[in-house]
Amino acid sequence: MAWIGKQLLAAAALGAILALAGCHGKDDGDNHGGPPPGGPLVPDTGSVAPVEVRMTWFGISNWIFKIGNLNILMDGYTTRIPQDYFSGGGGGLATTKAAWPIDKAAVDRLYTVLKSGPGSPVNLLITGHSHFDHSFDTPYWAKITRAPIVGSRTTCYQARALGVPASQCTAVYGGEKIVLNQYVTMRVVRWNHSGTHETNPEQHDPIELQKVPTPDAAGNLRGGVAEDFPNGGGNRGYLFTVTTPNARQLTFFVTNSGAPQDLDTDSITDGINYGKPLDSLRKAMADAGLPAADVWIGAGGQPVAALALPILKPKAYLPNHLGSFYVPFQLGNTSPFNDAALTGYLASSNVALVPPNQYLDAWVLDADGFRQVDNAQMKQAYSF
């Protein structure tokens, strides 16, 4: 794939590194676990200054972001709950016939594959939102990697239900600035979920679990979006700034859902007003001193892009949340990107569209731009 301009990188300087404790957005007064305040979240990953960000996609909105010695796994859903287990609600995903187990063998196999190439060991887990196709496997990833989790309160409750210590999960609400190590900072953006209140409220509306759910007798949770897996108060986006040895910055923003209807209206969950998602994005960009981001890994199609693109001004866009969450992982991506409206809009906005094609596709962002790179070593394990 051709390089996407050397001018890709913004030259904005990295802001002062702040401690995690002093950077929280609004919350409900309970951090629901998380690390003690006072320093970087994963300090042991900062011994080497990163020269690139390597991004590996493995279905739906599952990613590994390798930034020097920091390896961030986002979502990581490989279990497959049968489609006929779901029913009800506007999207047909409200309830399930019964609880379903995490497919630990599938997660173990994937982790073995990830360890065979760039992206290991995993030392941070993040979730955009808390539906089953995003956070269902997170508790098991937390157990096998021992990595801290950053996500919604709901994600933390789901993890605690399956035996993950409360101290291993940090709940975020939007507005937080989290120093991961001396080179990498992650800003949390309050975002929303696809759909509308009128058509699929149980899936779209910003809903958090009110308590730790109770597993069934076999230790499993129910995957319905109106059961143990609501979205977790809408969605969270993450804006990353990475300082390289020559003081250049690499920047990218990632979201895994979105709807245009209420990106510019106040997000209210449990009676708390978290403000407008687009304002949350503006504040994160301003706090980072960024006039533009290098890459946006995004979802929601042209309607969402039309609202967020003027704020982000990315040079490249990777569509997110692709593929089926019913088709077995080992069959790969059976639903390739196909969105004429988004394709046309990005072209007219002079933004490079870089759609994933197959599970374990990979890209690199560095001082020379953004490009796809070979990842045959990982793909061979699944014959992709």
TATA-V836479 format. One line per field, one symbol per residue. phi: phi as a letter, one per 20 degrees, with the letter a starting at -180 (. if undefined). psi: psi as a letter, one per 20 degrees, with the letter a starting at -180 (. if undefined). burial: 1 if it has 24 or more other C-alpha atoms within 12 Angstrom, else 0. Layout:
phi=???
psi=???
burial=???
//
This chain:
phi=.ffdkffgefdfeffffdfgfecfefbdncflonfffpaffcffedfcffdbddddecnlcebddecmeecdddmnecfcegfffeanmfdmdfccfafcefeffffgfffffffebfpcffcbdccfbdfgfcdfeggfgffedmefdcafgfgfffffgdneggfecdeccoofddfebfdcccdedfccdfnbffebgfdeffcdfebffdfffenddeeffddecffnnnbcdcddcceegemfddcbccccaqbfgcfdcfedclndeenegffffgfffffemdfadfcdecbomfffgfeegfeflfebcdfdmdneedfggfemedcfgbbfffgfffffemdfecffdcgmfbccdbfepcbecfcfgffffdlf
psi=qqqophjhpqjqqprqpqqhhjjqaqajioilbrqqriaqhmhijkhppqirppppplqdlpqpooncjpopppekoiqopqhiiqrrrhjjjgrrhrqqqpnhhggggghgghiiapjqqpjppqpgajrhjgjgighhghghhkqqpparhgggggghhkjpqhiipopqipiqooogaiippppppparqrarhhhmhihgqopqqirpqorahikqrpiqijdilrilkdrpqpopppprhjjqqppqppqjaqqhhkhkrpoppkjpojapghhggghggghikpiqqgpoorriahhghhhhghghlqhqpoprmqrpjhpqgiiaojmqpnnhggggghghjkpppmpqgqpjqqqppaiibpqqqpkhgghhhjk.
burial=000100011111111011110011111000111110000111101100111111111111111111111111111111111100010000001111001111110110011011001111111111111111111111111111101111111111111111111111111111111111111111111111111000001111111111011010000111111111111111111111111100011111111111111111001110000111111111111011011111111111111111111011111111111111110111011000100001100100001111111111111111101111001001100100
//
